[in-house]
Structure formats: C-alpha cells, structure tokens
Amino acid sequence: MKTYRDRLESVLGEGSDSLEVWDHVSQFVPGSVFTSPVLARRLDWGVDRVMEALRDLREVLHPFTVDDDVTYYQLRAPLVIAIDGPAGSGKTTIVKALQRHFPTLPVLDTGALYRCVAFQADQAGQDWADESAMAALAEGLCVAFEGASVLLEGVDVTNLLQTAHIASGASQVSALPRVRAALLELQQSFANLGCIASGRDTGTVLFPEAAVKVYLTASLESRAERRLEPGQSLEEAMEALSVRDTRDSTRKTAPLRKADDAVEIDSTEMSVEAVVAEILRLERSRSR
C-alpha cells in the first residue's frame, strides 16, 4: 500500500511572477504548512496548468495565503468518507456514484472482504462457524478493488459474491473476532491515502477520525425490494434481512451501529443523486 507521502509529489508556492515546485519534502505531517523549499526548481508550465494537474488532489491540498504575494498549499489529513448501514440501504450504489466525484480515492468495501472469505470457504467446503479456518483464510486473503469490481487472487468474482447464500455467510464470518482482527490492519491501511469506505463499522471502529461519517438506512420493505432474488417473495426477503439485521447489530465484536458523530440519511424516498448531494455537502463543510 502506498503511503500518503508517496501520493503527494510536490507542494506548490504560487508567486506573483514565478512558480516553484518543492520536491522530496522530508518532513511530511498532515496539517503543516511548508514555507521553505527543498530542491526548488522553476517550471515553465504556469499556474493554470499546474492547478489543472492538482485538481485530482483537491482533497489533499487547499490554498493557505500568508501574504499578498505568495499562496502556499496546506496539507490536510487524507479524506476518508465512511458509510455504514444495514444490508440493502444502498451503500454500494452510493459509493459508485461518489467515485465520479472523487476519482482518485480508493474504494474499500469491507463487506466484500467478508464475502470473499465466505466465498473461499464455501468453495473449499469449510464450515463458516469454524473460526480457526476462517481466520486462516482471512490472513491469506488476496483481494483488490478495481472500480466496481472485486478481484480475488486476480479473478473477478464480483457477481459471485452477490448471492444471498454468500451474503449470509459473510454475515456469519464477520461476527468471528479472529476474522475481524485478521482483516483490521488491511482495512485501516486505506486511511494512508484516504478512501471511500462502506460497511457496518467503518465510522465506529475502522476510521473513528473520518472527516465524513454517514449512516445510510432505509425501511425494511424498501431494502427487501432492492434485494429480491428470482423466485423470492417480498416477505421472504424481508424476513432474511430482519435476521441479518439482528445478527449484525447484536454481535459482540464491532456490531452495526450509528457512530455518535455520523449523519443519518434515510434513502427510502431519496434518489441516488439526492443522497450523493447530501454527502458532498458534508464533505465541503469539513474544510470551512
């Protein structure tokens, strides 16, 4: 995993008649302002071209004017957007929509990690209740996120993870303390670069300092309608979700709950665009 320092290639100082790029910053502390150049060099680009290049880093830098002639760029902690909520509340859909607004932020779908463990166990005929076996799978998990796709050992398993069977397995596996411990460091490493994270405990356990915390919910009926599978009645889907809600919210380790400082958004009657607009408003307010 690349570090936050690796991502930021330079800090700019914009003068009235020149532009300097400061390379190889030796002390990299989020929140600090660099006022002395290291290995300074001139650029022929001009301010407009440099600012265009920096547009994708807008969540990393913002202007900090110290006098009339020079604008420095202050570092701020990497942006982490943490979205928690029950199954069917629309987390995956909202994350995909947010990616268009934050194309440089990695996506962390914590639920997909547990689905991958459940999927591998299912393929091997292992019992989801076998904590030692599940922890071993979690420790050796080789997963990557590419856009909306989940790659398990280099193979796209996105669609294979979406069945109700694997979802049930993921809920059971995620309740095992040793499995959660095995995946904790991997998940928290995403904070180095910032990320859009979704799951059950992203705002309470994984990223308690996240700048934007959202608890996304919806009515049980609405969530069941979104999760209907072929041949399944609405009542059956609602019952399955109710069982999962109880399991997720009552497990001993990292239960599903709203963080104290999270903003609750009920998506029952809201469009995807409306939910995204509210999250963007929350993100903009963090820098004021």
VENGIDA-V540534 format. One record per residue. N is the residue number from 1. PHI is phi in whole degrees, -180 to 180 (* if undefined). PSI is psi in whole degrees, -180 to 180 (* if undefined). Layout:
{{N	PHI	PSI} {N	PHI	PSI}}
This chain:
{{1	*	125} {2	-68	151} {3	-91	168} {4	-60	-38} {5	-63	-40} {6	-59	-34} {7	-71	-40} {8	-88	108} {9	-82	-25} {10	-161	161} {11	-120	129} {12	-97	146} {13	-120	116} {14	-98	105} {15	-96	173} {16	-69	-28} {17	-132	9} {18	-157	169} {19	-138	127} {20	-115	142} {21	-112	126} {22	-99	112} {23	-97	159} {24	54	53} {25	-63	124} {26	-81	-36} {27	-108	113} {28	-115	95} {29	-123	114} {30	-54	135} {31	97	-12} {32	-86	162} {33	-119	124} {34	-88	121} {35	-117	7} {36	-134	127} {37	-74	145} {38	-116	125} {39	51	49} {40	-65	143} {41	-146	154} {42	-85	153} {43	-124	147} {44	-94	2} {45	-64	-46} {46	93	160} {47	-63	-42} {48	-60	-44} {49	-68	-39} {50	-67	-42} {51	-65	-33} {52	-63	-42} {53	-66	-30} {54	-87	-4} {55	-58	-36} {56	-72	-10} {57	-105	23} {58	-65	-22} {59	-84	-4} {60	-103	-38} {61	-121	147} {62	-147	152} {63	-62	144} {64	-139	98} {65	-84	125} {66	-108	-17} {67	-159	-174} {68	-76	-19} {69	-101	-27} {70	-128	135} {71	-113	121} {72	-95	168} {73	-118	116} {74	-85	135} {75	-80	141} {76	-130	161} {77	-56	145} {78	-55	142} {79	-74	123} {80	-120	122} {81	-107	115} {82	-107	121} {83	-121	112} {84	-111	164} {85	158	166} {86	-72	167} {87	-59	138} {88	84	4} {89	-80	-11} {90	106	15} {91	-59	-49} {92	-62	-43} {93	-63	-43} {94	-68	-40} {95	-61	-43} {96	-60	-41} {97	-68	-38} {98	-67	-29} {99	-58	-30} {100	-68	-25} {101	-92	-23} {102	-131	69} {103	-65	-20} {104	-92	-9} {105	-82	127} {106	-65	155} {107	-107	134} {108	-121	108} {109	-100	95} {110	-64	-33} {111	-63	-35} {112	-65	-33} {113	-63	-44} {114	-71	-32} {115	-65	-38} {116	-63	-42} {117	-62	-46} {118	-63	-39} {119	-65	-47} {120	-62	-40} {121	-65	-41} {122	-64	-41} {123	-64	-32} {124	-92	0} {125	72	26} {126	-92	152} {127	-79	127} {128	-63	-19} {129	-86	-7} {130	-79	94} {131	-62	-40} {132	-63	-45} {133	-66	-41} {134	-67	-39} {135	-65	-38} {136	-64	-41} {137	-64	-42} {138	-64	-41} {139	-65	-30} {140	-101	12} {141	-64	129} {142	-119	93} {143	-130	147} {144	-141	150} {145	-111	125} {146	-126	100} {147	63	-124} {148	-93	3} {149	-98	147} {150	-113	122} {151	-107	121} {152	-110	113} {153	53	41} {154	84	-2} {155	-108	134} {156	-73	112} {157	-116	17} {158	-50	-54} {159	-69	-33} {160	-68	-20} {161	-88	-7} {162	-93	5} {163	-77	156} {164	-64	-33} {165	-62	-49} {166	-71	-34} {167	-62	-41} {168	-64	-41} {169	-63	-40} {170	-63	-40} {171	-63	-39} {172	-71	-44} {173	-65	-38} {174	-69	-14} {175	-84	-6} {176	-86	118} {177	-56	-39} {178	-69	-32} {179	-69	-45} {180	-63	-40} {181	-65	-38} {182	-66	-31} {183	-96	-7} {184	-61	-50} {185	-63	-42} {186	-59	-46} {187	-67	-45} {188	-69	-23} {189	-64	-20} {190	-66	-21} {191	-67	-20} {192	-60	-35} {193	-109	-4} {194	85	158} {195	-169	167} {196	-107	111} {197	-112	142} {198	-135	147} {199	168	-143} {200	-113	-26} {201	-134	25} {202	-68	-35} {203	-89	-17} {204	-101	-35} {205	-118	-52} {206	-71	-49} {207	-131	68} {208	-64	-19} {209	-99	12} {210	-54	139} {211	-69	-34} {212	-126	120} {213	-123	127} {214	-128	136} {215	-110	108} {216	-96	126} {217	-137	177} {218	-168	165} {219	-64	154} {220	-59	-42} {221	-64	-43} {222	-63	-42} {223	-67	-38} {224	-66	-39} {225	-62	-37} {226	-72	-25} {227	-103	7} {228	-59	134} {229	-109	158} {230	-54	130} {231	83	-2} {232	-98	135} {233	-82	162} {234	-62	-39} {235	-63	-40} {236	-66	-41} {237	-65	-40} {238	-65	-40} {239	-64	-43} {240	-62	-42} {241	-68	-38} {242	-62	-42} {243	-63	-44} {244	-67	-41} {245	-57	-45} {246	-64	-44} {247	-63	-45} {248	-69	-35} {249	-89	-12} {250	-114	-1} {251	-64	152} {252	-71	-36} {253	-101	122} {254	46	61} {255	-68	159} {256	-67	122} {257	-160	159} {258	-80	129} {259	-64	148} {260	-58	-34} {261	-103	16} {262	-85	151} {263	-97	124} {264	-84	132} {265	-126	121} {266	-94	113} {267	-92	7} {268	-53	-50} {269	-110	13} {270	-104	145} {271	-78	163} {272	-58	-43} {273	-61	-38} {274	-69	-40} {275	-65	-45} {276	-62	-41} {277	-60	-39} {278	-67	-41} {279	-67	-39} {280	-64	-37} {281	-63	-41} {282	-64	-40} {283	-67	-41} {284	-65	-34} {285	-69	-21} {286	-66	-26} {287	-97	4} {288	-83	*}}
